[in-house]
Amino acid sequence: MPRDYSRFSENLRIAVADRVLRLTLHNPDKLNANTEAMHRALSLVWDEIQDDPDVDLVILTGAGERAFSAGGDPRQMQKMVDEVDRWWRTHVEARRILWRMLEFDKPLIARVNGHAVGFGATLALACDIVVAVEDAKIGDPHAQVGLVCGDGGALLWAQHIGYMKARELLFTGELISAREARQLGLINHAVARDALDATVDAIAAKILGAAPLALRLTKNAINLPLRQLAHQTMDAAMSNEMLTALSDDHREAIRAMIEKDTPRFRGR
């Protein structure tokens, strides 16, 4: 009997066919920006997929063509600031999302159909293979909204492209094109939009042609250093992010985003 994923359906869409599960971030009216329901679901769904005997590979993507995920929604951020207890839940969930994605032993392909920003970039970079449309932008501007990129960005960017370039991109919050991301080794492929599905499907077919147990154990071995680093750093990183979430600078950044103004940071 097929596994029932309906409890995750508020901001995710899940479909299984031919041993491939397609997991779609679904908040298209806000460029698939993170919501409480999406965040909660992403912290739980990987265990369900891990145990699904009908799934050997996962494709993670976003609804529509404009964005994979735009990251945080300013009004959702305002709720987090106004109700601090929400941050405690977020702390636990964010840690679990990254840990579970790195522990997940089935191949995981990110089909980046548009911009991947902040938390959206973290989700893409936690995947095994990233295929993006060439006009997509990817970046992590946490610092520009008064936050530490503690949800995985500080870890993943440095491991993928090295500390020097990662520092520059995370400090400036610059969004780079998928083409540049490919040149840096941050992602695997930057392709024309009309070639996105064919490229993803071709990679998936090649992977599915390999021995499943060998694939899973290979992934386990490759991800071991990342898993160790994640366990060593995520508590501190998320605690730092929570501290900045309570700062005046973060409140000012939210105000500026909502009012379409330039933030005036004061370092407190």
C-alpha positions in Angstrom: 0.0 0.0 0.0 1.4 3.4 -1.0 2.6 5.6 1.9 0.3 8.4 2.9 2.0 11.8 2.9 -1.2 13.9 3.2 -0.3 15.3 6.6 2.5 17.3 4.9 0.3 18.8 2.2 -0.1 22.3 3.5 3.0 23.7 1.8 4.5 20.6 0.3 3.3 18.5 -2.7 4.5 14.8 -2.8 4.1 12.4 -5.6 5.7 9.0 -6.1 6.1 7.2 -9.5 8.6 4.6 -10.8 10.5 4.6 -7.5 11.1 8.4 -7.6 9.5 10.7 -5.1 9.0 14.3 -6.2 8.9 16.7 -3.3 7.7 20.2 -4.2 7.9 23.3 -2.0 4.5 24.8 -2.5 3.9 28.4 -1.6 3.8 29.9 -5.1 2.1 33.1 -4.3 5.2 34.0 -2.2 7.8 32.4 -4.4 7.8 29.3 -2.2 9.0 31.2 0.8 9.3 29.4 4.0 6.3 29.1 6.3 5.8 27.5 9.7 3.9 24.6 8.2 6.6 24.1 5.5 9.4 24.2 8.0 7.7 21.8 10.4 6.9 19.4 7.5 10.5 19.5 6.2 11.8 18.6 9.7 9.6 15.4 9.7 9.2 14.2 6.1 12.7 12.9 5.6 12.2 10.1 8.1 9.0 9.1 6.3 10.6 9.0 2.9 13.7 7.2 4.3 11.4 4.3 5.4 9.3 4.3 2.2 10.1 1.0 0.4 8.6 2.4 -2.9 11.2 5.2 -3.1 14.8 4.9 -4.3 15.5 8.6 -5.3 14.1 12.0 -4.5 13.8 15.1 -6.6 13.3 18.3 -4.6 11.9 21.3 -6.4 9.7 24.4 -6.1 6.2 25.1 -7.5 6.0 27.3 -10.6 8.9 28.7 -12.6 9.9 31.9 -10.7 11.6 30.4 -7.7 12.8 27.3 -6.1 12.4 29.1 -2.7 12.8 32.8 -1.9 13.8 31.9 1.7 12.1 33.9 4.4 8.9 35.9 4.2 9.2 39.3 6.0 5.7 39.0 7.6 6.5 35.5 8.9 9.8 37.0 10.3 7.8 39.6 12.1 5.7 37.0 13.8 8.9 35.2 14.9 10.1 38.5 16.5 6.8 39.2 18.1 6.4 35.7 19.6 9.8 34.6 20.7 8.7 31.1 21.6 8.4 30.4 17.9 12.2 30.6 17.7 12.6 27.7 20.1 10.5 25.5 17.7 12.4 26.8 14.7 15.8 26.1 16.4 14.9 22.4 16.9 13.3 22.0 13.4 16.2 23.7 11.5 18.7 21.5 13.2 16.6 18.4 12.4 16.1 19.5 8.7 19.8 19.7 8.0 20.7 16.6 10.0 18.0 14.5 8.4 18.9 15.6 4.8 22.6 14.8 5.4 21.7 11.4 7.0 19.1 10.6 4.3 20.8 7.7 2.4 18.8 7.8 -0.8 20.1 10.0 -3.7 18.6 13.5 -3.6 18.5 15.8 -6.6 17.7 19.5 -6.3 15.7 20.6 -9.4 16.3 24.4 -9.0 13.6 25.9 -11.2 14.2 29.5 -10.1 15.9 31.6 -7.5 17.1 29.8 -4.3 17.7 32.3 -1.6 18.6 32.0 2.1 16.9 28.9 3.5 16.0 28.0 -0.1 19.7 27.9 -0.9 20.4 25.8 2.1 17.8 23.2 1.0 19.3 23.0 -2.4 22.9 22.8 -1.2 22.0 20.0 1.2 21.1 17.8 -1.7 23.5 15.4 -3.4 23.2 16.9 -6.9 22.0 20.3 -7.9 20.6 21.1 -11.4 19.5 24.7 -11.9 18.0 26.8 -14.7 20.8 29.1 -15.9 18.9 32.3 -15.2 18.3 31.4 -11.5 20.0 33.3 -8.8 21.4 31.6 -5.6 22.6 33.3 -2.5 22.3 33.6 1.3 21.6 37.2 2.4 21.0 36.4 6.1 23.4 39.1 7.2 21.6 41.7 5.2 18.4 41.0 7.2 20.3 41.1 10.5 20.6 37.3 11.0 23.3 34.7 11.3 23.0 32.1 8.5 22.8 29.4 11.2 20.3 27.1 9.4 23.0 25.4 7.4 24.4 28.1 5.2 27.5 28.8 7.2 28.4 25.2 7.0 27.4 24.2 3.5 28.7 27.1 1.5 32.2 26.8 3.0 32.3 23.1 2.5 31.2 23.3 -1.1 33.4 26.2 -2.4 36.0 26.9 0.3 36.1 29.4 3.1 37.5 32.4 1.2 34.8 32.6 -1.4 32.1 31.5 1.1 33.0 34.3 3.4 32.7 36.9 0.6 29.3 35.7 -0.5 27.8 35.3 2.9 29.2 38.6 4.2 27.9 40.5 1.2 24.8 38.5 0.6 25.5 38.6 -3.1 23.2 36.5 -5.3 25.1 34.8 -8.0 23.8 33.3 -11.2 23.5 29.6 -11.7 26.2 29.8 -14.3 28.7 31.3 -11.8 27.6 28.9 -9.2 28.4 26.1 -11.6 31.9 27.6 -12.3 32.6 27.8 -8.6 31.6 24.1 -8.0 28.6 25.1 -5.9 26.1 23.3 -8.1 26.5 20.6 -10.7 24.6 21.9 -13.8 23.2 25.2 -15.1 20.9 24.6 -18.0 18.4 26.3 -20.2 14.9 26.2 -18.8 13.6 23.9 -21.6 16.4 21.4 -20.7 15.9 21.3 -17.0 13.6 18.3 -16.8 15.5 16.3 -19.4 18.7 16.9 -17.5 17.3 16.0 -14.1 15.5 12.9 -15.6 18.7 11.7 -17.3 20.7 12.0 -14.1 18.0 10.2 -12.2 17.8 7.4 -14.7 21.6 6.8 -14.5 21.5 6.8 -10.7 18.6 4.4 -10.6 20.6 2.0 -12.9 23.2 1.5 -10.2 23.0 -0.9 -7.3 20.8 0.7 -4.6 22.7 -0.6 -1.6 26.0 0.4 -3.1 24.6 3.9 -3.8 23.3 4.3 -0.3 26.5 3.2 1.4 28.6 5.4 -1.0 26.4 8.4 -0.1 26.8 7.5 3.6 30.6 7.5 3.3 30.7 10.8 1.3 28.4 12.6 3.7 30.1 11.4 6.9 32.4 14.5 7.3 29.4 16.8 6.6 27.3 15.0 9.1 30.0 15.2 11.7 30.4 18.9 11.1 26.7 19.5 11.2 26.4 17.8 14.6 29.4 19.8 15.9 28.2 23.2 14.7 24.4 23.4 14.3 23.6 24.1 17.9 26.0 27.0 18.1 25.0 28.3 14.7 21.3 28.3 15.5 21.9 29.8 18.9 23.8 32.6 17.2 21.0 33.1 14.7 18.5 33.2 17.6 20.5 35.9 19.3 20.5 38.0 16.1 16.7 37.4 15.7 16.2 39.3 18.9 18.4 42.2 17.8 17.3 45.7 16.9 19.0 45.3 13.6 16.8 42.4 12.6 13.7 44.3 13.6 14.9 47.2 11.4 15.6 44.9 8.5 12.0 43.5 8.7 10.6 47.0 8.8 12.6 48.0 5.8 11.5 44.9 3.8 7.9 45.4 4.6 8.0 49.2 3.9 10.4 48.8 0.9 12.9 51.0 2.6 16.7 50.9 3.2 17.5 49.5 6.6 19.6 51.6 9.0 21.6 49.2 11.1 23.2 50.2 14.4 25.0 47.1 15.4 22.8 46.1 18.2 
